[in-house]
Amino acid sequence: MRLKIRKRIKHLLITTIATVVLVGCAKNEITIANSGTNVWQKIEITGGGQRLLIDRLEGGVFKGFSFESKQEGGGLFKGNINGKIVKQEFGYYTPNLTSNLAIILDDNSDGAEIVDMDSTVQSIDDLIAERRKGETSAVKKNLRILGEGLKAEGK
């Protein structure tokens, strides 16, 4: 009887230690993507007690970062486009919990779009391509012309 109890306690102890070790290795992922054509400069991302810096991010380019949270707190994006400084808060980081976010930038200085990558089936390439299409894409122009033609025929 005592042997069975000792085995159970030993198993519980090993499981607890393994859980603590694995949880302590929780990584956060941040991908920053420029879906526009203008260059973003002096990008600073802070969160979880970490500070990530990017000097320049060209249009159509993305960079990814992995980090462990050292402390609790919200994230902050700060960047410069065409001489205007843009700031935006995002997410919340805490040690032992993970997150996988994308920060999507474009040519506007209205802010950044924050995407929870765990909640979407799109890849970062798909997200950039979708935003780069915009109103000037050939597909949208053709659909607009086709729609206008169909309306004219219906009148």
Summary of the structure (lengths in Angstrom):
residues: 155
radius of gyration: 23.2
end to end distance: 89.3
largest distance: 89.7
contacts: 417
relative contact order: 0.16
helix: 34%
strand: 37%
